[in-house]
Amino acid sequence: MRVLMERVLTATGLMTADLVEKALPIFLSYYQAHIADQTQAYPGAGKALEALRARGARLAICTNKPEGLTRKLLSAFGWEKHFAAVVGGDTTAARKPHPTPLFVAIERSGGGRAVLIGDSINDTETAKAAALPCLAVTFGYRDRPAEELGATRLIDRYDELIPILLGVVPIRRISAITEVRRMREPHKSNTLTTKNSPCRSGVTTPSPSESARKGQWRPRSSRGFQ
């Protein structure tokens, strides 16, 4: 949220550290009170969550949005029942694209093989840092064409999700990690995206401490981090 505020103020030519500190609490208060106003789920999103759970997938959320706000948005849609874990930007000391929040989300949802589903360079870089496959939708929030994000696979509609997942990792053994944002407002898009890349499938996920000890995490891009 701080990064968003800094970007807005920079775009308007009003960016100062003092103004960020003053404006951020006001923004967060308003956002919490109106988090689901005029917000709609993308077509098929709810059915996809239900279908994944019916097939035995364990779902978790890994987002840089504060955990409390994420849970409030899920509650507004009646979707909290679908997720075994919610890891927000304030849940751990690290934030995406560092892999630690993703590892924590996987662990809290029961562990096992996993795939990250996202919509931005932040998401695909997180998956790469964790050595996990990453899917992305061709709609939603992003700062570049989906084909340039570097995902394992792209999806155009939520009804494509399960068939593609079946080809990436066995559905009965995955924890599907999905980023949930304020999904769709009038004249505004916010959700998931990406393209084919060297993300690996079916790997053993190291623990966060092992990754840090081995120095495995390296941000591959300085653009688009949220």
Stockholm file with secondary structure:
# STOCKHOLM 1.0

chainA/1-226         MRVLMERVLTATGLMTADLVEKALPIFLSYYQAHIADQTQAYPGAGKALEALRARGARLAICTNKPEGLTRKLLSAFGWEKHFAAVVGGDTTAARKPHPTPLFVAIERSGGGRAVLIGDSINDTETAKAAALPCLAVTFGYRDRPAEELGATRLIDRYDELIPILLGVVPIRRISAITEVRRMREPHKSNTLTTKNSPCRSGVTTPSPSESARKGQWRPRSSRGFQ
#=GR chainA/1-226 SS CHHHHHHHHHHHTCCCHHHHHHHHHHHHHHHHHTTTTTCBCCTTHHHHHHHHHHTTCEEEEECSSCHHHHHHHHHHHTCGGGEEEEECTTTSSCCTTSSHHHHHHHHHTTCSEEEEEESSHHHHHHHHHTTCCEEEESSSSCSSCGGGSCCSEEESSGGGHHHHHHHHSCGGGEEEEECCCCCEETTEECSCCCCCCCCCSSCCCCCHHHHHHHTCCCCSCSSSCC
#=GC SS_cons         CHHHHHHHHHHHTCCCHHHHHHHHHHHHHHHHHTTTTTCBCCTTHHHHHHHHHHTTCEEEEECSSCHHHHHHHHHHHTCGGGEEEEECTTTSSCCTTSSHHHHHHHHHTTCSEEEEEESSHHHHHHHHHTTCCEEEESSSSCSSCGGGSCCSEEESSGGGHHHHHHHHSCGGGEEEEECCCCCEETTEECSCCCCCCCCCSSCCCCCHHHHHHHTCCCCSCSSSCC
//
